[in-house]
Amino acid sequence: MRRDLDSLLVLALRASGGSGPHAEAARQIVLFVLVAHMLAAAQHDGPPHAAHRAPRALRARRTSRAYSETLAGRRPRG
């Protein structure tokens, strides 16, 4: 596989020297092959991610209570 990519790179480099749509396509192939070589050389599965931290305490969230007047104040007549 490596030999095929190298030969493709050589052919694309020769064709990219000209002008026109074929040369532009050859430049795109050169770019693709170079990026493929870089990715293969990196041998990288993905970025290292830090582990998610566990919550400190698993408590139920407080629900909001409806407003209630205090019993210590003056009570309404009625």
C-alpha positions, 0 to 999 in steps of 0.5 A, a space after each residue: 500500500 505504501 508503495 502505491 501511495 508513493 508512486 501516486 505522489 510522484 505522478 501527481 507531483 509531475 502533473 501538478 507542474 502544469 496549468 489547467 483543471 488536471 494540474 489543479 486535481 493533481 495538486 489536490 491529490 498531492 495534498 491528500 497523499 501528504 495528509 494521509 502520510 502525516 496521519 499514518 505516521 502519527 499513529 494516533 487514535 484520538 485526542 487524550 481526554 481527561 476522565 470526567 470527574 465523579 460528583 462529590 455527593 449524590 444528593 437529590 436536588 431541592 425542589 422549590 416550595 410554594 410560598 407560605 406565610 408565617 404563623 407568627 404574624 398578625 392573622 387576618 380577621 374573618 
